[in-house]
Amino acid sequence: MLRPGRSWRARALAASLLLASAPLPAAVRAAEQAPAEDVDAPAEPAREPAPASDMQTATKLFEQARARQRRGDLVGAIALLEDALAVSPEAPEYTKARGTLLYALAGACHQLHDKSGASEPLRDAQRFLGEYAETLDPSDRASRADVERQQAILAAKLQTIAAEEEAAREAEAQRVAEEAARAAQERATLTEARAELSELAEPRTPVVSEPPPPSLEAARMVIAGGLLTGFGAVGLITMGSAMAVGAARDRQTQQITSEPEHDHNLVDELSEEGRRANNIAWVGGIVGGALLVTGASLLAAGVYKRRRELVIAPAVGRASAGLWLSTSF
């Protein structure tokens, strides 16, 4: 990660040495060492040397930026580093010095992002790091690999920040939409309440609503419940009668079999009648109980439904007001 740690301090120290001791262009040294030429000879076009004073100015600005960065003034340090980069010569002899300034700018911008959380310094760090990569020697594979790794870290951070910003925008849009819907609902409720108050304030003749006819569904439920309850009662009566017959046949069978000599055919007939009576009792009890429970439930539901058919109608006049109640059973 691109941070102002030992690597950054080492590069900063190297920058100060490069900036302070940057060599003059070879053309300037050759001009100082060359013998005086004939004034009558035609002058050759000379290249404009990079002024050493610009490099000295860049060095001073760089040292001031380092001092501000140590005090925590990252914004001021970045401004001074940008000024130093602007005045530093662009001649090939100063490429490494400019690269070190770009690397220092990238580190300061990354540090400002870590401190403030803003995304713009991180984008500046990515831009300065890309410009620094252009100053590296093509054969310096180690430095280029390190720059690519740092660029990947910056790109991942920027992608995360973009996703967070998009989520924040969506949340804000949803909040605004919810507030607008809530405000619209409140306005609609207020309008409805005002309309109701306006209607109550107007004088009107008493209005009485006719009670609705009894519910056909409730009547059907009551009738069906009554019938099923009756059938259920018949089933229970049948069960009781069959149980009585079965008990009587059992007693007769026991009485006959207690005699030493008895009619086996009669015993078999009585036993068969007792079994039939018991079966009828079982069927009557089950069917009758089910019909009785179902009929009672339908009867209760129908009565309850009819009792709920209560009509409440307002009756308002110029000098009176009240409610008119009506129900059906």
C-alpha positions as CSV (number, residue, x, y, z in Angstrom):
1,M,0.0,0.0,0.0
2,L,1.3,3.5,-0.8
3,R,2.0,5.0,2.6
4,P,4.6,7.5,3.9
5,G,6.6,4.8,5.7
6,R,10.3,3.9,5.4
7,S,10.1,3.5,1.6
8,W,8.6,6.9,1.2
9,R,11.1,8.5,3.5
10,A,13.9,6.8,1.7
11,R,12.6,8.1,-1.6
12,A,12.1,11.6,-0.1
13,L,15.8,11.6,1.1
14,A,16.9,10.5,-2.4
15,A,14.8,13.3,-3.9
16,S,16.4,15.9,-1.7
17,L,19.8,14.7,-2.7
18,L,18.9,14.6,-6.4
19,L,17.3,18.0,-6.3
20,A,20.2,19.6,-4.4
21,S,22.9,18.1,-6.5
22,A,21.3,17.8,-9.9
23,P,23.9,18.2,-12.6
24,L,23.8,20.9,-15.2
25,P,23.1,19.8,-18.7
26,A,26.1,18.5,-20.7
27,A,25.8,21.4,-23.2
28,V,26.3,23.9,-20.4
29,R,29.4,22.1,-19.1
30,A,30.8,21.9,-22.6
31,A,30.2,25.6,-23.2
32,E,32.1,26.5,-20.0
33,Q,35.1,24.3,-20.8
34,A,35.4,25.1,-24.6
35,P,38.0,27.6,-25.8
36,A,36.9,31.0,-27.1
37,E,35.9,30.8,-30.7
38,D,36.4,33.2,-33.5
39,V,33.9,36.0,-33.3
40,D,33.7,36.1,-37.0
41,A,32.7,32.5,-37.3
42,P,29.0,31.9,-37.7
43,A,27.3,31.1,-34.5
44,E,25.7,27.6,-34.1
45,P,22.3,27.3,-32.7
46,A,22.5,26.5,-29.0
47,R,20.0,24.7,-26.9
48,E,18.4,26.4,-23.9
49,P,19.9,24.7,-20.8
50,A,17.6,23.9,-17.9
51,P,18.3,26.7,-15.3
52,A,19.9,25.4,-12.1
53,S,17.9,28.1,-10.2
54,D,14.7,26.3,-11.0
55,M,16.1,23.1,-9.5
56,Q,17.1,25.0,-6.4
57,T,13.7,26.5,-6.1
58,A,12.1,23.0,-6.4
59,T,14.4,21.7,-3.7
60,K,13.4,24.4,-1.3
61,L,9.7,23.8,-2.0
62,F,10.3,20.1,-1.5
63,E,11.9,20.7,1.9
64,Q,9.1,23.0,3.0
65,A,6.5,20.4,1.9
66,R,8.3,17.7,4.0
67,A,8.2,20.0,7.0
68,R,4.4,20.7,6.6
69,Q,3.8,17.0,6.1
70,R,5.6,16.2,9.4
71,R,3.3,18.8,11.1
72,G,0.2,17.1,9.7
73,D,-0.6,19.8,7.1
74,L,-1.2,17.5,4.2
75,V,-3.1,19.9,2.1
76,G,-0.3,22.5,2.4
77,A,2.4,19.8,1.7
78,I,0.6,18.7,-1.5
79,A,0.3,22.3,-2.7
80,L,4.1,22.9,-2.2
81,L,4.9,19.6,-3.9
82,E,2.8,20.6,-6.9
83,D,4.6,23.9,-7.0
84,A,8.0,22.1,-6.9
85,L,6.9,19.8,-9.7
86,A,5.8,22.8,-11.8
87,V,9.1,24.7,-11.5
88,S,11.4,21.6,-11.8
89,P,13.1,21.4,-15.2
90,E,11.8,18.8,-17.7
91,A,15.2,18.0,-19.1
92,P,16.2,14.3,-19.2
93,E,18.9,15.0,-16.5
94,Y,16.1,15.7,-14.0
95,T,13.8,12.9,-14.8
96,K,14.6,10.9,-11.7
97,A,14.1,14.1,-9.5
98,R,10.7,14.7,-11.1
99,G,9.8,11.0,-10.6
100,T,10.6,11.3,-6.9
101,L,8.4,14.4,-6.6
102,L,5.6,12.5,-8.3
103,Y,6.0,9.6,-6.0
104,A,6.0,11.9,-3.0
105,L,2.8,13.6,-4.3
106,A,1.1,10.2,-4.6
107,G,2.1,9.2,-1.1
108,A,0.8,12.5,0.4
109,C,-2.5,12.3,-1.5
110,H,-3.0,8.7,-0.3
111,Q,-2.2,9.8,3.3
112,L,-4.8,12.6,2.9
113,H,-7.4,10.1,1.8
114,D,-6.7,7.9,4.8
115,K,-7.0,10.9,7.1
116,S,-10.1,12.5,5.6
117,G,-11.9,9.6,3.9
118,A,-12.4,11.7,0.7
119,S,-12.2,10.0,-2.7
120,E,-10.7,12.9,-4.7
121,P,-7.2,12.6,-3.0
122,L,-7.2,8.9,-3.8
123,R,-7.8,9.6,-7.5
124,D,-5.0,12.2,-7.5
125,A,-2.7,9.6,-5.9
126,Q,-3.6,7.2,-8.7
127,R,-2.8,9.9,-11.3
128,F,0.5,10.9,-9.8
129,L,1.5,7.2,-9.4
130,G,0.8,6.7,-13.1
131,E,3.0,9.7,-14.1
132,Y,5.7,8.4,-11.8
133,A,5.6,5.0,-13.6
134,E,6.4,6.9,-16.9
135,T,9.7,8.2,-15.4
136,L,11.0,4.7,-14.5
137,D,13.6,3.0,-16.6
138,P,12.0,0.2,-18.8
139,S,14.6,-2.2,-17.4
140,D,13.6,-1.5,-13.8
141,R,11.2,-4.4,-13.5
142,A,11.1,-4.4,-9.7
143,S,10.0,-0.8,-9.4
144,R,7.4,-1.3,-12.2
145,A,6.0,-4.3,-10.4
146,D,5.8,-2.4,-7.2
147,V,3.9,0.4,-8.9
148,E,1.5,-2.0,-10.6
149,R,0.8,-3.6,-7.2
150,Q,0.1,-0.1,-5.7
151,Q,-2.1,0.9,-8.6
152,A,-4.1,-2.3,-8.1
153,I,-4.6,-1.4,-4.4
154,L,-5.7,2.1,-5.3
155,A,-8.1,0.8,-8.0
156,A,-9.7,-1.6,-5.5
157,K,-10.1,1.2,-3.0
158,L,-11.7,3.5,-5.6
159,Q,-14.1,0.7,-6.7
160,T,-15.1,0.2,-3.1
161,I,-15.7,3.9,-2.6
162,A,-17.8,4.0,-5.8
163,A,-20.0,1.1,-4.6
164,E,-20.5,2.8,-1.2
165,E,-21.3,6.1,-2.8
166,E,-23.9,4.4,-5.1
167,A,-25.4,2.6,-2.2
168,A,-25.6,5.9,-0.3
169,R,-27.3,7.6,-3.3
170,E,-29.9,4.8,-3.5
171,A,-30.6,5.0,0.2
172,E,-31.1,8.7,0.0
173,A,-33.4,8.4,-3.0
174,Q,-35.4,5.8,-1.1
175,R,-35.6,8.0,2.0
176,V,-36.8,11.0,-0.1
177,A,-39.4,8.8,-1.8
178,E,-40.7,7.5,1.5
179,E,-40.9,11.0,2.9
180,A,-42.8,12.2,-0.2
181,A,-45.2,9.2,0.1
182,R,-45.8,9.9,3.8
183,A,-46.4,13.6,3.1
184,A,-48.9,12.8,0.4
185,Q,-50.7,10.4,2.7
186,E,-50.9,13.1,5.4
187,R,-52.2,15.6,2.9
188,A,-54.9,13.1,1.7
189,T,-55.9,12.4,5.3
190,L,-56.1,16.1,6.1
191,T,-58.2,16.7,3.0
192,E,-60.6,13.9,3.9
193,A,-61.0,15.2,7.5
194,R,-61.7,18.7,6.2
195,A,-64.4,17.3,3.9
196,E,-66.0,15.4,6.7
197,L,-66.1,18.4,9.0
198,S,-67.5,20.5,6.1
199,E,-70.4,18.0,5.6
200,L,-71.1,17.9,9.4
201,A,-71.3,21.7,9.5
202,E,-73.9,21.9,6.7
203,P,-77.6,21.7,8.0
204,R,-79.5,18.8,6.6
205,T,-82.8,17.0,7.1
206,P,-82.9,13.8,9.0
207,V,-81.8,10.9,6.9
208,V,-82.7,7.4,8.0
209,S,-81.4,4.4,6.1
210,E,-83.7,1.5,5.7
211,P,-82.5,-1.6,7.5
212,P,-81.3,-4.2,5.1
213,P,-83.2,-7.5,4.6
214,P,-82.1,-10.4,6.8
215,S,-79.2,-12.1,5.4
216,L,-80.2,-15.1,3.3
217,E,-77.0,-16.9,4.1
218,A,-77.6,-16.5,7.8
219,A,-81.1,-17.9,7.4
220,R,-79.8,-20.9,5.5
221,M,-77.2,-21.5,8.2
222,V,-79.9,-21.4,10.9
223,I,-82.2,-23.8,9.0
224,A,-79.4,-26.2,8.1
225,G,-78.1,-26.1,11.7
226,G,-81.6,-26.9,13.1
227,L,-82.1,-29.8,10.7
228,L,-78.7,-31.3,11.4
229,T,-79.2,-30.9,15.1
230,G,-82.5,-32.7,14.9
231,F,-80.9,-35.5,12.9
232,G,-78.1,-35.7,15.4
233,A,-80.6,-36.0,18.2
234,V,-82.4,-38.8,16.3
235,G,-79.1,-40.6,15.9
236,L,-78.4,-40.3,19.6
237,I,-81.8,-41.6,20.5
238,T,-81.3,-44.5,18.1
239,M,-78.0,-45.2,19.9
240,G,-79.7,-45.3,23.2
241,S,-82.5,-47.6,22.0
242,A,-80.0,-50.0,20.4
243,M,-77.9,-50.0,23.5
244,A,-81.0,-50.9,25.6
245,V,-81.9,-53.7,23.2
246,G,-78.4,-55.0,23.2
247,A,-78.3,-55.0,27.1
248,A,-81.6,-56.8,27.3
249,R,-80.5,-59.5,24.8
250,D,-77.3,-60.0,26.9
251,R,-79.3,-60.4,30.1
252,Q,-81.6,-62.9,28.4
253,T,-78.6,-64.8,27.0
254,Q,-77.0,-65.0,30.4
255,Q,-80.3,-66.2,32.0
256,I,-80.8,-68.9,29.5
257,T,-77.2,-70.2,29.6
258,S,-77.3,-70.4,33.4
259,E,-79.9,-73.3,33.1
260,P,-78.4,-76.8,32.8
261,E,-80.4,-77.6,29.8
262,H,-81.1,-74.7,27.4
263,D,-81.9,-74.2,23.7
264,H,-78.7,-73.4,21.9
265,N,-80.5,-72.1,18.9
266,L,-82.3,-69.5,21.0
267,V,-79.0,-68.5,22.6
268,D,-77.5,-67.9,19.1
269,E,-80.5,-65.9,18.0
270,L,-80.3,-63.7,21.1
271,S,-76.6,-63.2,20.7
272,E,-77.0,-62.2,17.0
273,E,-79.7,-59.7,18.0
274,G,-77.4,-58.3,20.7
275,R,-74.6,-57.8,18.2
276,R,-76.8,-56.1,15.7
277,A,-78.1,-53.8,18.4
278,N,-74.6,-52.9,19.5
279,N,-73.6,-52.2,15.9
280,I,-76.6,-49.9,15.5
281,A,-75.7,-48.2,18.7
282,W,-72.2,-47.5,17.5
283,V,-73.3,-46.2,14.1
284,G,-76.1,-44.1,15.7
285,G,-73.7,-42.6,18.3
286,I,-71.0,-41.7,15.8
287,V,-73.3,-40.3,13.1
288,G,-75.7,-38.7,15.6
289,G,-72.8,-37.0,17.4
290,A,-71.3,-35.7,14.3
291,L,-74.6,-34.3,13.0
292,L,-75.4,-32.8,16.4
293,V,-72.0,-31.0,16.6
294,T,-72.2,-29.8,13.0
295,G,-75.8,-28.6,13.4
296,A,-75.1,-26.8,16.6
297,S,-72.1,-25.0,15.0
298,L,-74.1,-23.9,12.0
299,L,-77.0,-22.8,14.2
300,A,-74.7,-20.8,16.5
301,A,-72.9,-19.2,13.5
302,G,-76.2,-18.3,11.8
303,V,-77.6,-16.7,14.9
304,Y,-74.4,-14.8,15.5
305,K,-74.3,-13.6,11.9
306,R,-77.8,-12.3,12.1
307,R,-77.2,-10.5,15.3
308,R,-74.2,-8.7,13.8
309,E,-76.4,-7.2,11.2
310,L,-76.8,-3.9,13.1
311,V,-77.4,-0.8,11.2
312,I,-76.2,2.6,12.6
313,A,-77.5,5.6,10.6
314,P,-76.9,9.2,11.5
315,A,-80.0,11.4,11.9
316,V,-79.1,15.1,11.8
317,G,-81.5,18.1,11.8
318,R,-81.2,21.8,12.3
319,A,-81.8,21.5,16.0
320,S,-81.1,17.9,16.8
321,A,-78.7,15.1,16.1
322,G,-78.5,11.5,16.9
323,L,-78.1,7.9,15.7
324,W,-80.7,5.4,14.5
325,L,-80.1,1.8,15.4
326,S,-81.7,-1.2,13.7
327,T,-81.0,-4.9,13.8
328,S,-82.8,-8.1,12.8
329,F,-83.2,-11.5,14.6
